């Protein structure tokens, strides 16, 4: 029986995009969408794991799962170009934001139909920074999970040793029996570049579209959007260090009025 590796993929605005407002909403006309950067680490780790298990004689398939509007399918195609085999797109064209609880419910339902042996995901999405969707999926699937992985070492297809960095330069090491879900941290790897044959093959790979079942209502409502305030002008202080220090104290006292 073939082993299946799932990868949770989110379509997010490029971090280099300059966000603009249009009325009381975000102007999406010039926003470029890409694979969530942390999900790139998850995709690469899934491909490396497939290569490892294939060398050991196993038949392995990687399935990308994405929840989002119609255009989010592009991230699945980009994942196909580097080695993901097929995809499931949970189509959600609701205008209102869904909270992590609802997103995890939709993803978990799709994962449950595939009977995954292993699931990879990014530790967080760079747009919402919720940092909890993937582990919520694992809990819904009653699957063991380790978050923020910096290294994975597999012992066959039964066990994985996962290292994760925590505060103070300390590293935790877990041994987990599969099936399991692992979220990827920066430093785990770097996603390979797509090859020309990979890009050509991506257009022919299967994306199964499924609706987001039920009207999943968010537990919150976005009241409004505000851009960060513009930074104040920079004032350069000339002179020798002692003069600069004295002038800085004067400015903080007389102009900034913070001392």
N, C-alpha and C positions, 0 to 999 in steps of 0.2 A: 504494500500500500504506500502511495506517495505521501511524503511529509509535506505539510503546508506551513509556510511562514507568512504571517500577516504583517503589514506595515500600515500604520495610521498616518495619513498624509493630509496636511491642511494647506489650502491656498490662501496666502496672505499678501498684503502690500509689501513691495520691495522696501527694505529699510532705508534706501536712498531716496525714496519718494518724498516730495515736499507736499504735505497735507494742506489742502485748501478747503475753506468752508463755502457753501453756497446756501445762503439763507440759514436755516437751523439744522442743516445736514451737511455731511461731508461730500464734497464735489469729487466724484469718482471718475470723471472724464479723462483725467491724465494719470491715473494711478496704474502702475505696472504691478501685476500680481505674479508671484513666484511660489515655489515650494517653501514652506516654513524652514528656515535654516537648520533648526534642531532636527527636523524630520529628515533632512538630507543625511545626517549621521545615522539615523535609523535605517534608511534605505541602503546605505553602503554596508552597514553591519549585516543586514539581511542577505545581501548579495554575497558577502564574504562567507557567511555561514552556509549558504547554499553551495558555494564552491567547495567548502570543507567537507560537507556531508556527501556531495556528489563524488568526490574523490574516494570516499569510503564506501561507495557502491550504492548509496541511497538515491532514490528519485525524489526530487524536491521541487516544489512550486512556490513562487512568491506572489502574494495577492495584495495589491494596494487598496486601501479603503479610504475614501474621502467623503466627507459630508460638507455640502455647500451648494451655492447656486450653480446654474448651468455652466457658467464659464470656469468653474473650479475643475472641470474635467481636464483642463490643460495641464495641471500639476500631475495628474495621473499619466498623461502622455509623456511628460518630461521624465517621470520615473521609469516608464517603459523603455525609454531610450538608453538608460544605463543598466537595465537588466531585470526590472520587475516584469513578471509574466502576464498578468492580467489585472483588471481592476473592478472594483464595485464603487459606483458613485451614488451616494444617498442624496437625492436631489432635494434641496431646500431653497425655494425662491421666496420665502417669507421676507418681508421688509423689516420685521422686528427682530432684534437680536435674541438668540436663544442662549440661556445660561448653561454652564458646564453640566449641570444635572441632566438637562434635556439632550445635549450633544452626546454625552456618554451613553444615554439610553439608546439613541439611534445607532451609534457605532457598535455597541455591545450586541444589539439585535442582529446586525449584519455579520459580526464575527461569529456569533453562535451558529449560523447556518453553514460555516466553513469548517468547523472542528479543527482549529489551528493547533499545531504542536508548539508553536512559539510565535509571539507577537512583539514587534519592535515599534517604538514611537519616540518622538522627540520629547524632551523633558517638559517643554512648554511651547506655546505659540507666541511669536514675537508681537502679535497685534493686541491680544487680550491679556497675555501674561498670566493666565489663570493658574497654570502649573498643576492642574489636578485632573484634567479630563482623562488622561490615559490610565491613571491608577483607579479612577472611578469605573472605567471599562473593566479592568481586571477584577475589581470587587464584584461587579455585576455578573461576570463570568465565573466567579468563585475560583479565580486563577491566582497562583503565587505571582508576586511581582517585586521587582527591585527598581528603584528610581535613581536617576542621575548617574548612570553607569559611565565609567571612564575606561573600563577594560572588560572584555568577555572572553573566557577560556572554556571551551566545550570539552566535556568528557564523553565522547560518543554523541548519541542523540538522546541521552537519558538525563544528563546533569550539566549544569553550567555554573562556572565560578565567576562571580561578578564583583568587580572592584568599584568602589565609589569614594570620591573625595569628600570629606566633611571639613568643618571649621578647624583651624589650628594646624593645618598641614597633615591631619590624620587621615588614614585611608581605612575604610571598612571593607571586609571581604565576606561575601556570602556564597554558600553553595546551595543551589536551588534545583530541585527536581522539575523536569519538564512534564506537562506544559507550564509555561510561565510567560509573563509580560515584562519587558525591560524597556525603560526609557533612557534615551541617549543624551549624554552631556557633550559639550564642546571638548574636543581632545580625544574622543573615542576613535575617530578616524577622520578622513576627508573624502567626500563623495567624488568618485571618479568622473571624468568628463565623458560625455556621450560620444560615441563613435558615429561615423557616417552610416555604416550598416545598421547601427542601433537606432538612429533617428529614422531611417527608412522603415525599419521593422515596427517602430512604435505606432505608426498609423494603422497597422493591420491587427494590432492586439485588441483583445476583447475588453470593452467596458460595459459592465452590466449596470443599467440604471434602475434604481429602485426608489420609490417615493419615501419621503420621511413620513411614516405612518402616524396618523393622529395629529391633531392640532396642538403641538407642544407649546404651551404658553410660557413665556419667561417669568421668572419670579421677581424680576425687576423691570424698570422702564427707564430709558435714557431721557432725562428731562431736557438737556441741551448740550451743545458742544462749544468749547471755548479753546482758542489757540493760546499757547503760553504767552505771557506778556513779553513785549520786546525788551531786550536788555538795555540798560542805561548806557550812556556814553562813557567811554573809558577816559580817565584823566591821568596823564603821565606826569610824574613828579621828577623834576630835574634836580641836579646838585649832588653834593657828597652824601654818603650814607647818613651822617648825623643830621644834615639838613633835610634829607628826604624823610627821615623818621619824624622830625619835628613838624614838618609840613603835613604828613599823614595824620598825626595826632590832631593837628588843628582842623583839618578837613573833616575828620570823623566827629569832632566835637561841635564845630560850627555849622557845617553843611549837612552831613549825614545825621548828626545829633544822636549818635549811638553810644558815645562815651561822655 
